[in-house]
Amino acid sequence: MRQVYEGLPQGTDPDAIDWLQVPREHDWPEWMAGDLEQADRVERGIASRFIHVPSNESHNGYRDMADFVDTVKNPRLRGQLDQAISSKGAFRRFKNALDCHDSERQRWFAFKWERQRERIRRWLEDEGIQASVRP
């Protein structure tokens, strides 16, 4: 919608825009007037209706891998995973180490999913949003 405002004088009140005139001024089809007005309302309301969802930080993923390693009962695999996360390329090396251990790989995915789910739940709670949780 910023494009629509470009030709308007500085400080023009968007509520004062004649939406039927905008398509004519920009050489657009008249049927767009209603859609333009609706898009403007949505854009102006975004800050009050929506919040930014933070990305999943890599340090969370690394901490999840380290915590998972502590749960592995097979000493050999635990050593391989511990070594995998000890240097550059940890995520790829961790995944590769689990490739030959199907049950532990599946357990890792469940562990990782539960951790992500818990972080999402806490974030929603911090934002005052009540979420319905599915199993």
For each residue, the residues with C-beta under 8 A, 3 or more apart:
1: 4 5 36 39 40 43
2: 5 6
3: 6
4: 1 8 17 22 26 36 40
5: 1 2 8 12 14
6: 2 3
7: 25 26
8: 4 5 12 17
9: 12
10:
11:
12: 5 8 9 16 17
13: 16 17
14: 5 17 40 44
15:
16: 12 13
17: 4 8 12 13 14 21 22 37 40
18: 21 22
19: 22 33 34 36 37 40
20: 23 24 30 33
21: 17 18 24 25
22: 4 17 18 19 25 26 28 32 33 36
23: 20 26 27 28 29 30 31 32 33 36
24: 20 21 27 28 30
25: 7 21 22
26: 4 7 22 23
27: 23 24
28: 22 23 24 32
29: 23 32
30: 20 23 24 33
31: 23 34 35
32: 22 23 28 29 35 36
33: 19 20 22 23 30 36 37
34: 19 31 37 38
35: 31 32 38 39
36: 1 4 19 22 23 32 33 39 40
37: 17 19 33 34 40 41
38: 34 35 41 42
39: 1 35 36 42 43
40: 1 4 14 17 19 36 37 43 44
41: 37 38 44 45
42: 38 39 45 46
43: 1 39 40 46
44: 14 40 41
45: 41 42 48 49
46: 42 43 49 50
47: 50
48: 45
49: 45 46
50: 46 47
51: 127
52:
53:
54: 57 123
55:
56: 60 61 116 119
57: 54 60 61
58: 61 62 91
59: 62 63
60: 56 57 63 64 115 119
61: 56 57 58 64 65 91 112
62: 58 59 65 66 85 90 91
63: 59 60 66 67
64: 60 61 67 68 111 112 115
65: 61 62 68 69 81 85 90 91 94
66: 62 63 69 70 85
67: 63 64 70 71 111 115
68: 64 65 71 72 81 108 111 112
69: 65 66 72 78 81 82 85
70: 66 67
71: 67 68 111
72: 68 69 77 78 81 104
73: 78
74: 77 78 101 104
75: 78 79
76: 79 80
77: 72 74 80 81 97 101 104
78: 69 72 73 74 75 81 82
79: 75 76 82 83
80: 76 77 83 84 97
81: 65 68 69 72 77 78 84 85 94 97 98
82: 69 78 79 85 86
83: 79 80 86
84: 80 81 90 93 94 96 97
85: 62 65 66 69 81 82 90 93 94
86: 82 83 90
87: 90 93
88:
89: 92 93
90: 62 65 84 85 86 87 93 94
91: 58 61 62 65 94 95
92: 89 95 96
93: 84 85 87 89 90 96 97
94: 65 81 84 85 90 91 97 98
95: 91 92 98 99
96: 84 92 93 99
97: 77 80 81 84 93 94 101
98: 81 94 95 101 104 105 108
99: 95 96 105
100:
101: 74 77 97 98 104 105
102: 105 106
103: 106 107
104: 72 74 77 98 101 107 108
105: 98 99 101 102 108 109
106: 102 103 109 110
107: 103 104 110 111
108: 68 98 104 105 111 112
109: 105 106 112 113
110: 106 107 113 114
111: 64 67 68 71 107 108 114 115
112: 61 64 68 108 109 115 116
113: 109 110 116 117
114: 110 111 117 118
115: 60 64 67 111 112 118 119
116: 56 112 113 119 120
117: 113 114 120 121 133
118: 114 115 121 122
119: 56 60 115 116 122 123
120: 116 117 123 124 131
121: 117 118 124 125 131 133
122: 118 119 125 126
123: 54 119 120 126 127
124: 120 121 127 129 130 131
125: 121 122 128 129
126: 122 123
127: 51 123 124
128: 125
129: 124 125
130: 124
131: 120 121 124
132:
133: 117 121
134:
135:
